[in-house]
C-alpha cells in the first residue's frame, strides 16, 4: 500500500510542477490533467485495497 502513496505524490507533483518550472502551453495542461488522473486513480486504488 505504500507504493500507492508514492503515486499520489507523483501525480500531485505533475499538477504543481508546471507552475514551479514555468512550463506554458499544452505542456502545462498535459501535466495538470495527467497528474490529476494519476493521483485520483492511485487514491481510489488504495481505498479499494483497504476495504473502505
Residue pairs with C-beta under 8 A, 6 or more apart in sequence:
1 46
1 49
1 50
4 42
4 43
4 45
4 46
4 49
5 42
5 46
7 38
7 39
7 41
7 42
8 38
8 39
8 42
8 43
8 46
10 38
11 34
11 35
11 36
11 37
11 38
11 39
11 40
11 42
12 35
12 39
13 35
14 31
14 32
14 34
14 35
14 38
15 31
15 32
15 35
15 36
15 39
16 35
17 23
17 31
17 35
18 24
18 27
18 28
18 31
18 32
23 31
